[in-house]
Amino acid sequence: MELVLKVYKNQKEVEKEYKIDSYDLMTGFVEDLLKAIDIDQLEGKSGNDLYIGIAKIISKNYGIFYPLAHDMFGITEEEYRRTKVKELAVALAGSLGFSIGQFARLDSKK
């Protein structure tokens, strides 16, 4: 799954686009994220509902996401300030959705 994050010059004009094929979340970030959210809130959600849920998580825990975006895309802090939250949510949801799926598979093997 390709993950994309755009940096904007203004509301409509894209200055730069970062693309990666995949990203494996690190344990430390997952630990921070699990402290910040109730994973059951996202269970069974997909599409726009999942993205809205992720956007709410981002807004409540904004400080933990720049280091992740930097690690994922190599984006600078100044560029990060010119990304759109909804697009950041989509990129993180792609990576988070994969990780949640991995957790679910591990749990079902018990």
C-alpha positions, -999 to +999 in steps of 0.1 A: +000+000+000+015+033-010+014+060+016+015+097+005+020+129+024+018+163+006+035+195+016+016+226+005+027+261-005-008+273+003-042+257+007-043+244-029-008+243-043+013+213-036+050+220-032+063+185-025+049+150-023+065+123-002+056+087-011+066+054+006+055+019-002+050+008+034+059+015+070+062-007+100+053+011+132+079+008+159+070-006+193+076+027+211+051+046+190+025+018+193+030+020+231+025+058+231-005+055+208-021+028+229-018+050+260-035+078+240-065+059+226-090+032+233-084+008+204-120-004+207-131+030+194-116+021+159-126-016+158-150-023+129-145+011+113-134+016+078-133+042+051-143+077+062-153+065+097-118+051+103-102+083+090-124+105+112-114+084+142-078+087+133-082+125+128-097+127+163-067+108+178-043+131+160-060+162+173-059+150+209-023+137+207-007+160+182+028+160+197+035+123+191+028+125+154+056+147+141+084+123+151+064+095+133+058+116+102+095+125+101+105+088+105+080+077+079+086+103+052+118+122+062+097+154+064+111+184+082+093+201+110+087+232+088+072+210+060+051+192+086+035+225+095+023+228+059+006+194+056-031+189+059-043+170+089-068+149+069-040+137+046-017+130+075-046+110+090-050+090+058-012+081+057-012+072+094-044+052+091-028+032+063+001+022+086-020+020+117-047-002+099-020-026+089-006-028+125-041-033+140-046-061+115-014-077+127-025-074+164-059-089+155-042-119+138-019-124+168-049-123+191-069-147+170-040-173+172-043-176+210 
